[in-house]
Amino acid sequence: MKFSELKLDDRLLEAISYMGIDTATPIQERVIPHILENRDLIACAQTGTGKTAAYVLPILNKLAGKKETSADTLIIVPTRELAIQIEQQIQGFSYFITAGSIAIYGGGDGIDWVSQKNAMMNGTDIIIATPGKLLSHLKTGDIEFESIKHLVLDEADRMLDMGFIDDIQAIISYLPKKHQTLMFSATMPNSIRQLAQKILRNPVEISLSISKPVENVDQKAYLVFDEQKTNILRHILADRKSYDSILIFTSRKSKVSEIVSSLGRFGFTSQGISSNLEQNKREEVLNGFRAKRIRILVATDVMSRGIDVKEINLVINFDVPHDAEDYVHRIGRTARVNAKGEAITLVTQKEIRKLKKIEKLIEAVIPKLQPPVDLGPSPKWDNGNPESNHNRRSYRRKGSKRNKTKTGS
């Protein structure tokens, strides 16, 4: 369906056209008409399907021609990265209409607090905020949300996983009784349904491709020993020199700097990003990655839903994520909105059960590859059962010998 068929303001259609977009994604096609009709809604759609535009565009459509200066829309998100990403999209879509927006998140200084407070008090149209920071502002008593007409909970499942349920319910208590509530989630566990029952009124429910990667992702897995991971990483990158945007995920913050250092020794320049970095540094790194100044980015799972970068060629899971859902969000960073992408996961013997859970969740078998023979023996799997540790001991002995020879040369 063309955006021109969705009854959107001509100025919005012009902004969309300038972005080179003319066809709505399935989630946009199904969600936009209901939002324009002021229906409460709960939508389940995976990352990378265009769900941000699915709610931003109809809200901006309602704001077109708005004259009063008051806060109209509150969007609550789990991370500062996602807040920044959404505000950037709003700025693009609202280029030809008058609509102000601000992202509210932690990690700044006193000046940031004052500017955020002033923006909310002066009636910025759209506020995108993380729960904790927004609640801190509300508790001062200086901010009033009596004019809010739209509440959006984006990545609601992630917010519940991060323990924000009480903060969300507290924020809702500051809103007027009558407002439109839109809930977006990549998964639909019982906790999300229970929350929806509490805060939504006769909602429309839309579900698309629950917890499955988009079809355009070429998925594969290498079966390796722990000590082989950095070498297989070098092999993967050496074979893909034409790729200009590569994202490597690890489950541990401590691993980020180790991977960056290893890549540096192999001649690959990369940058790492995790919650350990100061906010301004994180934004600097992300902007460099978006602009393709940084070719390889190493990140933790906290970033898996907060990185909005077009045309990521490859996502590498340095380790299998703890939760099968996180796998979907990690590889959802590539092949966004009908583009093609590649996802490679490094799997050790102790991680095979996690991989099986992922395959069960996505209802697909991920092709298993063996590392190149010059990297030494690797695990072999027979119907998912690892062989004995003989190969691992053999690899360690050979690896030690090679390392000694190399050091002495």
C-alpha positions in Angstrom: 0.0 0.0 0.0 1.2 3.5 -0.9 1.4 6.1 1.9 -0.8 8.3 -0.2 -3.6 5.8 0.4 -3.4 6.2 4.2 -5.1 9.6 4.4 -2.1 11.4 5.8 -1.5 15.2 5.5 0.1 16.2 2.3 3.0 17.8 4.2 3.8 14.5 5.8 3.6 12.7 2.5 6.1 15.3 1.1 8.5 14.6 4.0 8.2 10.8 3.4 8.8 11.3 -0.3 12.0 13.3 0.4 13.2 10.3 2.4 12.8 8.1 -0.6 9.9 6.1 0.9 6.6 5.6 -0.8 5.3 2.2 0.3 4.1 1.4 3.8 5.4 -1.7 5.6 2.8 -4.3 6.8 2.8 -2.9 10.4 2.4 0.6 9.1 -0.4 -0.3 6.8 -2.3 -2.1 9.6 -1.6 0.3 12.5 -2.0 3.8 11.0 -5.7 3.7 10.2 -6.6 2.6 13.8 -4.4 5.3 15.3 -6.1 7.9 13.1 -9.4 6.6 14.4 -8.2 7.2 18.0 -8.4 3.5 18.9 -6.2 2.1 21.7 -3.9 -0.5 20.3 -1.5 -3.2 21.2 0.8 -4.3 18.3 3.4 -7.0 18.3 6.0 -6.6 15.6 9.7 -7.4 15.4 12.4 -4.8 15.3 13.2 -3.5 11.8 9.7 -3.5 10.5 9.1 0.2 10.6 7.0 0.3 13.8 8.3 3.7 14.9 6.9 5.4 11.8 3.7 3.3 12.3 2.8 5.5 15.3 4.8 8.7 14.7 3.2 9.4 11.3 -0.5 9.3 12.5 0.3 11.3 15.6 2.1 13.9 13.6 -0.9 13.9 11.3 -3.1 14.9 14.2 -0.6 17.6 15.3 -0.6 19.2 11.8 -2.3 22.6 12.3 -2.2 22.4 16.1 -2.1 26.0 17.5 -2.0 25.6 21.3 1.3 25.2 23.1 0.9 22.1 25.2 2.4 18.7 25.5 0.4 16.4 23.3 2.2 13.0 23.1 4.3 11.1 25.5 6.5 8.2 24.2 8.1 6.0 26.8 11.0 3.8 25.8 13.5 1.6 27.7 16.8 3.2 26.6 18.3 6.6 25.9 19.6 5.3 22.5 16.0 4.5 21.4 14.8 7.9 22.7 17.4 9.7 20.6 16.6 7.5 17.6 12.9 8.2 17.8 13.4 11.9 18.2 15.6 12.0 15.1 12.9 10.2 13.1 10.3 12.7 14.4 12.4 15.6 13.2 12.7 14.1 9.7 9.0 13.3 9.4 7.9 16.7 10.8 10.1 18.7 8.5 7.2 20.5 6.8 4.9 20.8 9.8 5.2 22.6 13.1 5.8 20.0 15.8 8.4 20.2 18.6 10.0 17.2 20.3 12.5 16.5 23.0 14.2 13.3 24.3 14.4 13.0 28.1 17.0 10.6 29.4 19.6 10.2 32.1 23.3 10.6 32.0 23.5 14.3 31.6 24.4 17.2 33.9 22.4 19.9 35.7 22.2 22.0 32.5 20.5 19.1 30.7 18.0 18.7 33.6 17.0 22.4 33.3 16.6 22.4 29.6 14.5 19.2 29.8 12.3 20.8 32.5 11.9 24.0 30.5 10.9 22.2 27.4 8.2 20.1 29.1 6.9 23.1 31.0 6.7 25.2 27.8 4.6 22.6 26.1 6.8 20.6 23.7 4.4 18.7 21.5 6.1 15.3 21.7 8.2 14.0 24.6 10.2 10.8 24.3 11.5 9.6 27.6 13.0 6.8 29.6 10.8 5.9 32.6 13.2 6.7 35.5 14.3 10.1 34.2 10.8 11.2 33.4 9.4 10.1 36.8 12.2 12.1 38.5 10.9 15.2 36.7 7.3 14.5 37.5 8.0 14.1 41.2 9.3 17.6 41.4 5.8 18.8 40.9 6.9 21.4 38.3 5.6 19.4 35.3 2.0 18.8 34.4 0.7 16.3 31.8 -3.0 17.2 31.9 -3.0 18.0 28.2 -1.5 14.6 27.0 -3.7 13.0 24.4 -1.4 10.1 23.3 0.7 7.7 25.3 3.0 5.3 23.5 4.8 2.5 25.2 7.5 1.4 22.8 9.4 -1.9 23.3 7.1 -2.6 26.3 8.4 -6.1 26.8 11.9 -4.8 27.2 10.8 -2.2 29.7 9.1 -4.9 31.8 12.3 -7.1 31.5 14.3 -4.1 32.9 12.0 -3.7 35.9 10.2 -0.5 34.8 6.6 -1.7 35.4 6.2 0.3 38.6 7.7 3.4 37.0 5.3 3.1 34.0 2.3 2.7 36.2 3.4 5.7 38.3 3.8 7.9 35.1 0.4 6.9 33.9 -1.1 8.2 37.2 0.0 11.7 36.1 -1.9 11.6 32.8 -5.5 12.6 32.2 -8.0 9.7 32.4 -8.9 10.2 28.7 -6.1 9.6 26.3 -5.2 7.2 23.5 -2.7 4.5 24.5 -0.6 2.6 22.0 1.5 -0.3 23.1 4.2 -1.8 20.9 6.1 -4.9 21.8 8.4 -7.4 20.0 7.0 -10.3 22.0 3.7 -11.0 23.7 4.4 -12.7 27.1 1.6 -12.9 29.8 3.1 -9.9 31.6 2.5 -7.7 28.5 -1.1 -8.9 28.2 -1.7 -8.2 31.9 -0.4 -4.7 31.5 -2.5 -4.2 28.4 -5.6 -5.2 30.3 -4.9 -2.6 32.9 -4.1 0.4 30.8 -5.8 -0.1 27.4 -9.5 0.4 26.6 -11.1 -2.0 24.1 -7.8 -2.2 22.2 -7.2 -3.3 18.6 -4.7 -6.2 18.7 -2.3 -6.6 15.8 0.4 -9.2 15.6 3.0 -9.7 12.9 5.8 -12.2 12.8 6.2 -12.7 16.5 9.7 -13.4 17.5 11.0 -14.5 14.1 13.8 -12.9 12.1 13.0 -11.2 8.9 13.4 -13.5 5.9 16.1 -11.4 4.3 18.6 -12.3 7.0 21.1 -15.1 5.9 21.7 -16.9 9.2 24.5 -19.3 10.0 26.5 -20.5 13.0 30.1 -21.6 13.5 30.8 -24.4 16.0 33.9 -23.4 17.9 35.9 -23.7 21.1 36.1 -20.5 23.2 39.8 -20.0 22.4 39.0 -20.1 18.6 36.5 -17.3 18.7 38.9 -14.4 18.0 40.6 -16.3 15.1 37.2 -17.2 13.5 36.3 -13.5 13.9 39.4 -12.6 11.9 38.5 -15.2 9.2 34.9 -13.8 8.9 36.0 -10.2 8.6 38.9 -11.0 6.2 36.4 -12.7 3.8 34.0 -9.6 3.9 36.3 -6.7 3.1 33.6 -5.1 1.0 31.2 -4.8 4.0 31.2 -1.2 5.3 28.9 -1.7 8.4 29.5 -4.6 10.8 28.0 -5.0 14.2 29.4 -7.5 16.8 27.4 -8.4 19.9 28.6 -9.8 23.1 26.6 -10.5 26.3 29.3 -9.1 28.7 30.5 -5.5 29.0 33.9 -6.8 30.0 34.3 -8.6 26.6 33.7 -5.4 24.5 37.2 -4.0 25.1 38.8 -7.4 24.8 37.2 -7.9 21.3 38.2 -4.4 20.2 41.8 -5.1 21.3 41.9 -8.5 19.5 40.6 -6.9 16.3 43.2 -4.2 16.5 46.0 -6.8 16.7 44.5 -8.4 13.6 44.6 -5.1 11.8 40.9 -4.3 12.0 39.9 -0.9 13.4 36.8 -1.0 15.6 35.0 0.9 18.4 33.2 -0.5 21.4 30.0 0.7 23.1 28.3 -0.3 26.3 26.6 1.3 29.3 30.1 1.9 30.8 30.6 4.8 28.3 29.6 8.3 29.1 26.5 9.4 27.2 28.3 11.9 25.0 30.9 9.3 24.1 28.2 6.8 23.2 26.4 9.3 21.0 29.7 10.1 19.3 30.5 6.5 18.6 26.9 5.8 17.3 27.0 8.8 15.0 30.3 7.6 13.6 28.9 4.2 13.0 25.8 5.7 11.3 28.0 7.9 9.1 30.1 4.8 8.2 33.2 6.5 9.7 33.3 3.5 12.0 33.2 0.2 10.1 33.1 -2.2 13.0 31.1 -1.6 16.2 31.3 -4.0 19.2 28.2 -3.7 21.5 26.4 -5.3 24.3 22.7 -6.5 24.4 21.6 -3.2 25.9 22.2 -1.7 22.4 20.4 -4.4 20.5 17.1 -2.4 20.4 18.7 1.0 20.4 20.8 1.1 17.3 19.0 2.4 14.2 21.5 2.3 11.4 20.6 1.6 7.8 22.3 -1.0 5.7 24.2 -2.9 8.3 25.8 -5.7 6.2 26.6 -8.2 9.0 25.7 -8.9 12.6 28.1 -11.3 14.4 27.1 -12.8 17.8 30.4 -13.3 19.5 28.5 -15.4 22.0 25.0 -16.9 22.0 22.6 -14.5 23.9 21.2 -15.7 27.2 17.6 -15.2 26.0 16.4 -16.5 22.7 14.4 -13.3 22.2 17.6 -11.3 22.3 18.9 -13.2 19.3 16.0 -11.9 17.3 16.7 -8.3 18.3 20.4 -8.6 17.7 20.1 -9.9 14.1 17.2 -7.6 13.5 19.8 -4.8 13.3 20.5 -6.0 9.8 18.1 -6.6 6.8 15.9 -3.7 8.0 12.9 -2.8 6.0 13.3 -5.2 3.1 17.1 -4.9 2.8 19.3 -8.0 2.9 21.8 -8.9 5.6 23.9 -11.6 7.1 24.0 -12.9 10.7 26.7 -15.2 12.0 26.7 -16.7 15.5 29.7 -18.3 17.2 28.6 -21.3 19.3 30.6 -23.3 21.8 29.7 -26.7 23.3 28.2 -25.1 26.4 26.0 -22.8 24.3 24.4 -25.4 22.1 21.3 -25.6 24.3 20.8 -21.9 23.9 21.1 -22.3 20.2 18.4 -25.0 20.3 16.1 -22.7 22.2 16.6 -20.0 19.5 15.8 -22.5 16.7 12.7 -23.6 18.5 11.6 -19.9 18.9 12.2 -18.9 15.3 10.9 -22.3 14.0 14.0 -22.8 11.8 17.2 -24.7 11.8 20.3 -22.4 11.6 22.9 -23.9 9.2 26.0 -25.0 11.1 29.5 -24.4 9.6 32.9 -25.8 10.6 35.8 -23.3 10.9 38.6 -23.5 8.4 40.9 -26.4 9.0 43.9 -24.1 9.5 42.3 -22.9 12.7 42.7 -26.4 14.2 40.2 -29.0 15.3 36.7 -27.7 16.3 33.6 -29.2 17.9 31.5 -31.5 15.8 27.9 -32.1 16.4 25.8 -35.2 15.9 22.1 -34.3 16.1 22.9 -31.5 18.4 25.0 -33.6 20.8 28.7 -32.6 21.2 31.4 -35.1 20.8 34.0 -35.7 23.5 36.5 -33.1 24.6 39.3 -34.9 22.7 39.3 -32.4 19.9 39.5 -29.5 22.4 42.5 -31.0 24.1 44.1 -31.6 20.8 43.5 -28.0 19.7 45.0 -26.6 22.9 48.2 -28.7 22.5 48.6 -27.7 18.8 47.7 -24.1 19.6 50.3 -23.9 22.3 52.9 -25.3 20.1 52.1 -22.9 17.3 52.2 -19.9 19.7 55.6 -20.9 21.0 57.0 -21.3 17.5 55.6 -17.9 16.5 57.0 -16.2 19.7 60.4 -17.6 19.0 60.6 -16.5 15.4 
